[in-house]
Amino acid sequence: MDKFKPDTEESGSSIESRSVTDDELIIDEENDEIIGVMLQRSLVFIFVLAVVGVLAYVFVIREAEQEVAITQTERKEVQTRNLGEGEGGDVAPIPNITFTDVTALSGLQFDHENGARGEKLLPETMGGGCAFLDYDNDGDQDILLINSEPWGDVDPDMPEATSKLYQNDGQGRYTDVSEQTGLNIQMYGMGCAVADYDNDGDVDIFISALGANRLLRNDNGVFVDQTEMSGLSGDTGSWSTSCAWFDMENDGDLDLFVCSYITWSKEIDVSQGFSLVGVGRAYGPPTSFGGSFSQLYENKGDGTFEDISQQAGIQVTNKDQEGVAVGKSLGVIPVDVNLDGLLDLVVSNDTVRNFMFINQGDQTFEETGVLAGIAFDPNGNARGAMGIDAANFRNDECLGIGIGNFANEMSALYVCEGATLSFVDEAISTGFGPQTRSDLTFGMFFFDFDLDGRLDIFGANGHLEEEINKVQESQFYEQAPQLFWNAGFDYDTEFIRMDESNLGEEFFLPLVGRGATYADIDGDGDLDVLITTSGRKPRLLRNDQGLGNAWLRVALRGTVDNRQGIGATVTLRHGEAVQRRLMMPSKSYLSQTEVVLTFGLGKGADAVEIEVLWPNGQTQLVTSSELNQQIVVEQSTP
C-alpha cells in the first residue's frame, strides 16, 4: 500500500566559478601540507580504533550473539531480545494456560454474511463487530454479534442474515434471543457500542453500518428503534466503523463518537479494476478511495443528539485541498491522555496518519497526532492501522497506546510518561513489535489473561484477500491470533509471544480474525475471548487456567454520573502494588468489552484498597478484604 509521508522541505545551493590568485595558491599549498599531516595522524588513529573494534567483537559481541534469538521475517532479519534474566537473576516464569474453543458447546450458531459472491467489493473484507453486555441485568455477560448482508437480490431459500443477541445462563451457555428482543436486524452492519445512554438502568445499543446507523433503546429487555428520533442515523451514503460512548464534558450524559472509513460506492470500487497478477479481480486498497469525516454527537439529555463534528474540530482536512477529509478511521479509544480530567480521543486510520484529539473542555478538540508522535511509524510513514486500545500497562503513569497494523507492518506500542504529550513507539524495544510484522492485526486489546496483575496484549489476525498466498508466500488468508504475555519491565523482553506449549493448540487455530473482545463468561474470575470473522463463524475461547492467582472484579454504579461509570478511573492498591484502569469498554476493532474491570492479584494478596475517580472529579475509597469475587461500587452522593 502507498504510504502517506509528512511534508519535507529540501534546499539546494549553487557554487559559482571564479579566478584564483598566486597568493591564494601559496596559501592552498600550505593548507595541503597541514591537511596531509592531519590525514596521516587520522589514519593512525583509525587503525588503532579498528584493532580495538576487532578485539571487542571477538571477545564481547560474538559471545553476546550466542544468546540472541533471530526471527526471520519477509523483509529482513529482525533481532529480538532473549528472555534473559531480571534484576534478581530470575528467569521470567512464562505461564501455561489452556484456552478451550467452546463455540459450538456454548450454543453460538452464527455465520457472518459479508456479501462476497465474486465481485470483490472492499466492504466484504472488513468483518463485523461484537460486544459483551448484560442486557437483562442478571449479572452475567451476554453476547451481541453484528452481521452484514448480501448485495442485491438473494436466494429466498437462504436464511436471513441478521445480527444476533445471545443470552447467557450464567455458566457460559448461550441461547439465541434475537427475535424476541428485536435484535434480528438486517443491515450491512459494522461495529457496535453498548451503554445506558438515557440513564434508565439498562443498556442500549448503537450499531454502525455501511449506510444508515441504528440506535436501539432497551425497553425492559426489548430493543426499540430510536434512530430517527435521536438523530443518529448519519449520512445514508457513509461507511461507519468503530464507535464509542463517552462523556466529553463530564456532565453525566454519554456522548457518541463514530468513526467513518472512506468515501465508497460500488460503482467507484468496480471501476478501479483491481487485480492480482495471475489471479484476477482483487480487493483494492483504501489508498484508491477518498477519506471521510467521522462524527461527534452531543447527548442533549432528552433522547436526542446533535451533530457537533464540524465545530468540535474533529473533521481533519487536507492542508493542500480545502474541505477534503484526511481520515480513514477504523478504531477509536477515549482516554485521558494529558491527565486533565477530560477524555481525549485517539483514532487509528488506515494508510493515513493517526489522530489524537485533545479535549479542550468546551466541546472542542485539538488534533495533535503528529506533535504527540502517534501519527506515523518511526520512519515517518503512515501505516494500515486497524484496532486500538490504551492502558497503563506498567501499572504507573506510563500510558501505552497499542494499534494493530497491516501485514508486513509491525503493530505499534506508543508510550508516554505522565501528562506529557510526547509518545515514542516502543514496539521493538519491548519485544512486542517484531513478532507482529507478518500478521495483519484487526482486533487488539490489553487484558490480564493470567491474573498476575500485569496487562497483556491480544491481537486478532486475518488477511483481506483469500488468494494472497498465491502472490505472497509469507501471507495467508487465515492467521492465528496472537497473545503477548507481560513479563514486567525488569525483564530483558517485556512482552513475550505465547505459543502452543503455553496456551494449547486450539488458541492458535488460524481464522479470518476481525473484531475481538473479552469477558468472564462463566463467573470463574478469569477472562475469556471472543473473536469475529469475515464471512465465517466466530470463535469463543474459554480461559481454563489453574494458576491459583487471586482476583477482584469491580463494577461501577453511577448516581450522579452515567450509570456504568464509563470514563471513571479505578486504582487498586495491595501492598506496594498499584494498578490503574479506565472504565472504557469501547475498544479493539468494531467491538466492546464487558463493563467490569478485572484486577489480577497474583499470589499473596490480602486486603485491597480501591480508589474510584468518577468523571465529575469525585473521589471515593473502598476497602475489600474478600478477594475472588465481583463487587459493585456505587457512587456516593456528594
N, C-alpha and C positions, 0 to 999 in steps of 0.2 A: 504494500500500500504506500501511496505517496505520503510524505511527512510534511507537516507544517513546521517551518523554522522561523524563529524570531527575526525581525528585520536586522540587517547588519549594514554597516557603512564601510566603504573602502576608500582610502585616499591614496593618491599617487603623486609623484613629483618628477620633474624632468631636469636633466643636467645639461647645461649649455657648454659648448667647446670654447676655449679661449687660448691665446698665445702664452708661452712660458718664457721668462727672462733667465739670463745667466745666473743671477743671484739666487733665483728660485731653484736652479739646477744644483748649485752648490749645497743649498740647504737640503735638497732632496737626497743628495749623496750622503750627507752627514746623517740624515734620518735613516737611510738604508742601513748604515753601519750600526746604528743603535738598534734598529729592528732585528738585524742579524744576530747581534749578541743576545737580545732578549729571546729570539727564537731558539737559539741553542740551549739557553737555560730552561726554556719551556719544555723542550724535547726531553731533557734530562729529568725534569720533574714529572712529566707524563710517564716516562719509562718506570720511574720509581713507583708511581701510583699503580701502573699496570701490574708490576710484580706483586705489590701488596694485594691488589684485587684478585689475582690468581690464587695466592695463598689463602685469602679469605674464602674464595669459592670452594677450594679443596677441603678446607678444614671446617667450614661453617655451613655454607649453602648446601653442599652436597649431602651433609648429614641431615639437614632440615628436610631436603627433598624426599627422604625415605619415609617421612611421617606425614606427608601431604597427599590427600586423595585428589585425583584428577578426574573431572567429569567431562565426558565427550559430548559436545553439542553439535548442531548442524553448522553453526557459523565458525566456531573456533573452540579451542580448548580453554575451559574456564577452571581456574584453580580454586577449589573450595577448601575451607579450613577443616582440619581434623577435629574430631570431638575434643581431643586433648583433655586437660585437667583443669579443675577450678583452682581458686587461690589456695585451698587447703590440700591440694594434691589428689582430690577425689575425682573419679571419672563420672560423667553425667549418667544418672540412673534412668535410662530410657524405659518408660512404662510399657507393659504388654497388656493390651486391652482388645477384646473381641467386639467388633461391630457386626451384628447379625441382620441380614436382609429379611425383614418381616413384612414386605409389601403385600404379598398375597395373603399371608396369615392374618394381617391386620384388617383385611377387608377393603382395601383401596382398589377399586375397579375403575380405573381411569385411563383413557388414551387421549393424548394431546393431538388435536387436529390442527395442522398448520396450513392446510390447503394445498400442499405440494402435489402437483399432478404433472410435472414435467416442464412447466413454464419457467421455473427458476426465478421467482419473484422474491426480492430481498426480505420482505416480512416473514417469509416461511422459515427463515433461518434463526429467528430471534427467540422462539420458545415462549413459554408462559410462566407467570409467577406463582407464588404460593404463600400461605400465611398460616401460622398457628394462632388460634384465637379461642376465647371462651365465650361463644355466642350465647349460651344458655345459662351462664353464671352458676355452673355447678362445680367449678373449681378445677376442672381438667381441660386439657388442650385439644380442641377440635381442629380440623384441617380444612382449608379453603384452597382449591386448585382452579386456576384461571385457564380457560380454554379459548382457542380461536375458532375459525370456521372455514369451510371450503369456499372457494371462489365461485360465484355464479350458481348455476343450477346443479343440484346434487341428486344422486340416486335415491329415489323415495324409499328403497329398501334399507338404506343405511341408517343406523341410529343417529339421532340428533347429537351434534357436538355442542355441549353446553359446559359452563363452569359447574363445579361440584362442591358441595359442603358435606363434610363427614363428621358425624357426632361420635365423640369418644366415650366409651363406657367406664373410663377411669383406669382401665388396665391396658390401654393401647390397642383395643379392638374397635373398629370404626364401622358405622352404619351410614349409608347414603341418605341424607335428609334434604337433598337439594330441592325436590319438588314441593314438599310441604312447607319449606321455608322461603320459597321464591327465589332460590339461587340458581335454578336451571335456566340460565340466561344464555341466549345466542347472540354473540357479538365477536368481533375479532379482538378479543381481549389480550392485554399485555401484562400489566402489573396490578398490584393492589396495595392499599394502605387501610389499616383497620384501627379505629379509635372511637371513643364516645364523643363525637363532635358536638352533640346537643346536651351533654351532661345530664342525661336522664337515667344513667346507671347501667346501660347495656351498650355493647359495641356495635358500631355501624361500619359499613364497607364502602370504599371508593375503588372503582375499577378503571384503570387506564386502558386505552384501546387505540387501534388504528381506526380512526373515525371518532364518533361521539363517545365521551366517557360516561360513566354511570355513578350516581350516589344512591346507596341503598340504606335507608334508615331502619334500624332494628326495632320492631314493634312487638315486644313480648315473644321473641323467637321467630317472627315472620318479617321478612325484609321487604320494605315498601320503597318503590322507586321515587326518589325525590329530586331527580336530576334537573328537570325543567324548572321547578320552583326554586331550587338552590342556586342556579346559575353556574353549575359546574360541568356542563356538557363539553365546554371547549369548542374549538373550531372543528366542524364535522370533517374537514379535509386534513386535519393534523394527525400526527403519529406520536401519541404519548407513550411514555415508557415507565420508568420508576417514579414513585410518588411518596410523599411523606407528610404526615400530620405533625405540626409543631406549633408552639406558641411564640410568635415572633416578638410580641411586645409585652409578654408576661401579664396579660390581662385576664387570664383564666380560660380563655376560649382558644380552641385549636384552629390554627390556620393551615393552609394546604399549599405545598409546592409540588408541581407536576413537571417532570422532565419531558422535553419534546426532542425527537430524534432528528429527522431530516425532512426536507420537502420532497415528498414522494407521491408518485402516481403510477399506476400500471402502465400507462402509455409511455411515460418517461423511461421506466425500467426496461420495457420491451425494446424501445427504440435504440438503447445503448448497444445492443448486440454483444453482450459479454460472453466470453467463451474460454475454455481451457484447451490448450494445444493437444490435439489428438483425442479429445473427449467430446467437445461440442458445447452447447449452451451451458453457461455457468452463472452463479450468483455474483453480481457486481459489487464492487467496494463502495463504501459511503462517500469516498472522495469524488465520485461521479454525480453526487447529488448536493444540492444546496443545504445550508444549515437551517435551523428552525428556532424560534423563540420559545423558551419554557414559560410557564405561567405561575404566578403567585396570587393566591386568593385569600383575602382577609375575611375572617369569620365575623359576621355582623351581630351574632348572638341571638338572632331570631329565625335561624334555619336557612338564611340566605348568605351568599358570599359575593364579594366584589373583587373583580379582577384588577389588581393594582400593579401588574407586572411592569408596565412602562414607567410609571412614576417611581417605582421602587428601585429601579436601577439594575434589574436582573436580566434585562434584554441587551446582551452584549452584541455590538455591531462591528463590522469590519471597518477599520480606520480609513481604508482606501476606497471603500464602497459604502456610501451613506445609506443606512437603512437595511443593509444586508446582514442577516444573522450569522454569527460565528458558530454558535453552539450546535453540537450533535450529541445531545445528552442522553446517557443511558443509566447513570447511577447518581444518587444524592444521599448525603448523610448530614443531618443537622447536628452541630456540635459547637460548644462554646470554645472557639479556638483561642481567643485572647483573654479569656477568664474575666470578662467584664459583666457576667451575669446575663448575657443575651445570647441566644442561639444563632450561630452563623450557619452558612450553607456551603458545603464542599461538593462540587459537581464533577463527575467524570465524563469526559467527552471522547467520542470515537474519531480518531485521526486528526483532531484539532486540540488546542490547548485546554487543559482542565481549568475550572473556575473555582475561586474562593470568594464568596460573598460575605463580607464583614458587616454585621448588623450595626447600624448607626443609632438604633433606639427610637427612631421616628418613622418607622415603616419604610425606611430606605436602606439600601445596601451598597457597599463599595466593593468593586471587584478588584482583588489583589493577588490573583493566582500567580502571575509572573513574578511580582515582587516577593511573594512568600516562598517561591521555589517549588511549587507543586504543579506548575503548568506543563512542564516538559520533562523529558528524561535528562540524565546528567550531561548529555551531549547537545541539548537544546532542541531535540526533536519531539514532536507530538507523537503519542502512541495510540493504539486502538484500545482505549480504556472502556471497561465494562462495569463490573460490580465494585462496590466501595464499602468500607467500614472505617471507623475511627475508635481508638481506645487508648487508655493509659496502660499499655501492655507491660511496662516495667514497674507498675504499682507506685509511681511517683508522679510528678507534674509533667513528665515527658509524654507528649501526645504523639501517637503514631497513626498515620492515615494509610491504609492498605488499599491498593487498587489492582484488580485483575486486568491484564492486558492481552493483546492478540498474540497468536503463535509467533515464535521467534523474537518476542519482546518480553523480557522478564517482567514479572509483576513488580509493582512499586511498593516501597515502605518509606514514606516521607515522615521524618521525625523532627520535632521541635521541642525545645526546653521551655516550660513555663508559658508566660504570656507573650513571648517574642514571636513575631510573625516572620520567622525565618526557618524554613524547613530544609533538611538535607535528605536525599534518598539513601537510606542505609540498607537497601535490599541486599547488596553484595556483602557489606561488612558484617551483617547479622547472619549470613548463611542462607537467607531466605530466597534471594533473587535468582542465583544461577540455576537452581534446580526447578525453576518455573518456566525457563525460557522456551522449552519445547512444547509447553501446554498452551491452549487457548482458554483462558480463565474467564468465566462469566460470574457466577455467584462467588462471593468472598465475605467472610466474617471472622471476627475474633470470638473465641469462647474457650472455656476451661474444660476440655473433654475428660481430663483425668482427675479433676478436683484437687489439684496440688496448689492452687492459689495463684497460678500464672496463666495468662491468656494465651492460647494457642491460635493458629491460623488455619482455616479451612478454605479450599477452593474447589469449585465445580467446573469441570472442563469438558470441552467438546468442540469440534471444528464446525464450520459452516457448510462445507462442500463435501457431499457424500463420497466423491471420487478423488478427493485430494491426494490420496496415496499414489495415484497413477502419475502425478506430476511432481510430488514431493515425497520421497521415500521415508523421510523422518516424521511425516504427519499422518494422522489417522482421524477419521470422522468420529469414531467413538474413542474417548480418552478416559483414563482412570481419574477419580477425584484425588486430591492431594491434601495431606494433613501435616502441618509442621508443629512439632512439639516445642514449647518454650522451655529451654533448659535453664534459663536465667542468665542475667547479664555477666555473671562471674565466669562462665564457661567460654572456651575458645569459639565455639559455634553456638550462638544464641538460639537459633531456630533450626531444628533437626527434622528432616523429612522422614516420616514414618514409612515403613514398608510392610509386606505381608507377614513378616516374622513378628511385627509389633501389633498389628491390627487385625490380622486374619485375611483370608483370600477374598471374602465377599465384599469387603470395603473397596477393593481395588478392581472389581469387575468394570470394564470400560462401558461408558454410556455417552449419549449426546447431552451432556450436562448443561443446564441453563440456570434457572433460579435455584436458590438454596436457602434453607433456614434451619432453626433448631428449637427444641423444647424438650421438657421432661414429659414424655407421653404416658408413662406408666407409674409415676409417683415414687420412683426409687432414688431421686435426687440427682442422677446424672443426666446429661444432655444427649438426646437423640437427634438424628439428622434427616432432613427431607430434601430430596433433590428432584427438580423437574427436568423435563427434556423437551426437545423439539421433535414433534411428530411421533413420540413414543410414550411409554409408561413412566410414571415417576418411580423413585426408589426411596423407601423408608428404611433407615438403618438404625436399629436399636443398639444402644450403648450397653453392653453386658460386662462392664468392668467389675473386678473384685479386688480392688486395691485397698479397700478399707479406709479411704480418706474421708474425713468429716466434711460436712457441707451445711450451708444455710441458704434458703431461698427467701427472697424478700419481694413482696408485692406492696404497692402503694395505693392508698385511697385518699384522693384529694377532697377536701371540703371547701376550700377557698379556690384552689387551682383546679385544673382539669381532673376528672375523676380518677384517671390512671396514673397521675403524676408524671406524664410524659414531659421530659426535659429536666426532671429533678436529678440531682447528683447524690449518690449514696456512697458514703465512705464507711468501710468496715475495718475495725481495728481489733486484733487479738495478739497480745504480747507486743512485740516490736513490729509486727507485720501490719501493713496498711494496704487496702485495696480500694480503688476508686472506680465507680461505674456510673455511666449515664443511662437513665431510663429512656432509651430511644429504640423502639422496635423496628422502625423502618430503616432498612439497610440492605446490604448484599446487592442483588440484581432482581428487580421486579418483585421483591418479596418482603416479608415481615416476620420477625421472631415473636415468641411469646412475650407478654408484658409482665415478666417476672425476672428478677435478677438472681442468678445463681452464683454464690460465692463458694469456691472450693477452699477448704481449710487445712488440707493435708492431715498429718498426724500430730497429736499432742496438743491440739487446740482445746481451750477451756471456754470460759465465758467470752463473749464478744460485745463490743460497743458499736452501735450503728448510728451514724450521723446522716440525717437527710437534709439537704439543702433544696427546699422547694423552689419552683420557678419564681415565686413572688419575693424571694430573698429570705423567707422564714427558715430558721434552723431548728431542727428537732433531734434530740438524743434519745436513743432506745438501747437498753441493755438486755441481752438474751443469754441465759445460762444453759439453755437446752438447744443442742445442735441437731442436725439431721432432720430438719423439719422446715416447713414453709410458714413464714409469719407474715402478717399484714400490718403495716404501719399506717395508721390513719392520721391524717393531718390534723394537728391540734388547732383549736380556734384561737386566733390572735387576740 
